Amino acid sequence: MRGQSWNGVALRYLWRVIRRPSLALAHQEVRDARGVDFAALRRAGVRAVVFDLDNTLVAPYSTTIHPPLLPAVERCREVFGDGGVVAISNSAGSCDDVGCRKATELEASLGFPVLCHGSKKPDAAIWESVRARLSLTPVPAGGAAVASAGGGPARGRRPHSLCPDQVVCVGDRVFTDVVFGNVLGMVTVRTQAFSLKNDNKPAAMVRSIEQRLVALLRKLGFRPPPHNRHPPPV
């Protein structure tokens, strides 16, 4: 599996963005994962992290984390635990990845789950698969849940409860990552693409459109959807 097939899901969600343009705006924009304050998000009540892969953690179609991002990923895993981190790609684990072979290979390399979902972001139906792959212990009385040790559910515990607004979605794409997170009510963080090598032409073209759209929406005064776990951007 080298490239991505046509993303009809994104087209179907386009009408939502037309009706509600704020869905295309992330709560925070950073250069890359190193700019995300995972500890602050945890203190604000975020319990889990959803990462995009290509140009967010790995170079397009690579199977290893981009070396400069390793400390940030390790920090994220320290804060949320391996059971509180999952990756979702529109290539590995998607309907393009027959038998989820690429997702399995990436998961072994990254050390945390790569979701096998058989669809495409921003499909909100992926949420239940996300929730099922996260291994969080239930919220104790008067406290916030933490990921169980070893990335697996703690024995004798009931399944965790998790709402989308307790999750942060980190990715570089507007029509997939940001819209996916905002439609579900997550905190959204948009990163910049760090490698154009092996990036396919349609993706590069859409990325250019996304950048122009975001700039236009901000110029027109649109803001990201309000979120109680993230302050309004300045």
Secondary structure, DSSP 4 states (H G I P E B T S, - for coil): --S----HHHHHHHHHHHH-GGGGS-SEE-SSGGG--HHHHHHTT--EEEE--BTTTBSTT-SSB-GGGHHHHHHHHHHH-GGGEEE--SSTTSTTSGGGHHHHHHHHHHSS-B---SS-TT-GGGHHHHHHH--BPPPPTTS---BPGGGSPPTTPPPP---GGGEEEEES-IIIIIHHHHHHT-EEEEPPP---TT--HHHHHHHHHHHHHHHHHHHTT--PPPBTTBPPP-
